[in-house]
């Protein structure tokens, strides 16, 4: 290798070491921890075994938590994408170029606050004594407060609000990469505006859609705070179950097994979206 | 990059410095003039620590923990001798002693004459006759409520949160141990001796409670729900929810129903491999002093009953903490379950089943 190639390796090595130390290493440690289930005495067993996985899959409430986590993630991902696409498209294709930067800033403004603060802000809006119920009561549209908070839909609302911004950014970036002449050419050849959109714009913007969807899946399925604040335990999601394993008995085997199950789901999502995940197009 | 003088060697130099800095931050200070304590948030007020630090020319280097499991995780990443003392739920005394982590203490070093007999329960503080933990603060997981919206007399019945008139006006604290014990007590069972045979009945009782509740949540969420008026009753609440905000929210109160309540109790212990045991003992003595007890009881993080009856609280503070009711409350309350990890797993699974129920 020549000197510049060594220089390239030199600059890449920290990133590789970082991934080894802070991703691959911890994952391997988690795999090892998950294979030493807690004994009746409350200490990790010296023997290797799949007890933590068996315990998880033999407990229907735990499996239900996994299913609920997956369903919540799918609902949030679909809703965030469907709502954010037209929003991003209108900023990229309808809003005049000189206003696009301002429109984007407005779109991502809520990102500037912590998501914990945002979750509590939602609670102040939708709780039984929140702004929404107060307004509906004042307008005599309802006679008793609606239970808008403390349920799975409140959790989904908090997530969708957060990921709308993220998806808007990734889809907008993808749309701006598309040469507008492609669509003009399609229109010249007789395609309707709908056909041009579905035949040209949408397929070419899929890297942005897939990237946003993947980030939404990763961040939703592992989130503990939003369901904890907004969900009111009407539904127990897997991250909450993982916290239960850690907080009381420091049951690293069960917590690691559950975390690795979540990691496996994220890996499946990656494989499913891999076809469109082209970060270079963003 | 090279034009900016940003070579791989310099790049690694910066990285190594940052890593060294991170390592330095991850371990407690080891200087002679420090005492390293694993604490709950109520021990972190400067008003509590400063008098001790000044009097003993020592810096209390504290690390916040939320549970004994957090402490075990930190200890697992520390060198022997890094930590000197710990604040813990006293039901964990036996567990930590069994792991060889705690040093035996001399009972004569502490003001046990001022600590009510219920708090001195050897099953919480001692193992095989040796003292390992000194009670310092306690309180209750019973009923906290808004007396402007519910009748305080009705809250004297432990079954009040199940009543239809409070539908969707109830919050449930999400720590499964005291909640399961509260449900057991409501069923007429002894909450200190729950067995496998009791679990189906307790599950059904908790499912009924959840059906009547607006929410189940952690400390912050349930306290927020009670203070904003989203709910009127908090099951599992107590003075730790209402006392600290009594001046701003005078309508919030707590009680122990006539059937009884569940009592939490925290204690201080010294680590077996501490290199500063005499200073750790002095720290416990300070916390158990009248001034230390008053400051700890009225901590900004949460209020609770001081373990020592000699605590130098003001009359107002005593009123808020229901000082004169304590002898009766202590008689009517049950400690957290002292259980095996296996039983704990069963209770966790039961709680998860209740939470997943539609």
Interface residues (C-beta under 8 A of the other chain):
Chain A: X7 X10 X11 X13 X14 X38 X39 X40 X41 X42 X43 X55 X59 X60 X61 X62 X64 X65 X68 X120 X123 X124 X127 X128 X129 X130 X147 X149 X150 X228 X229 X232 X233 X234 X235 X236 X241 X244 X245 X246 X247 X248 X249 X250 X251
Chain B: X1 X2 X8 X11 X12 X15 X66 X67 X69 X70 X72 X73 X95 X99 X168 X172 X174 X176 X177 X210 X214 X215 X216 X217 X218 X220 X221 X224 X225 X228 X229 X230 X231 X340 X341 X342 X344 X345 X348 X349 X351 X352 X353 X355 X356
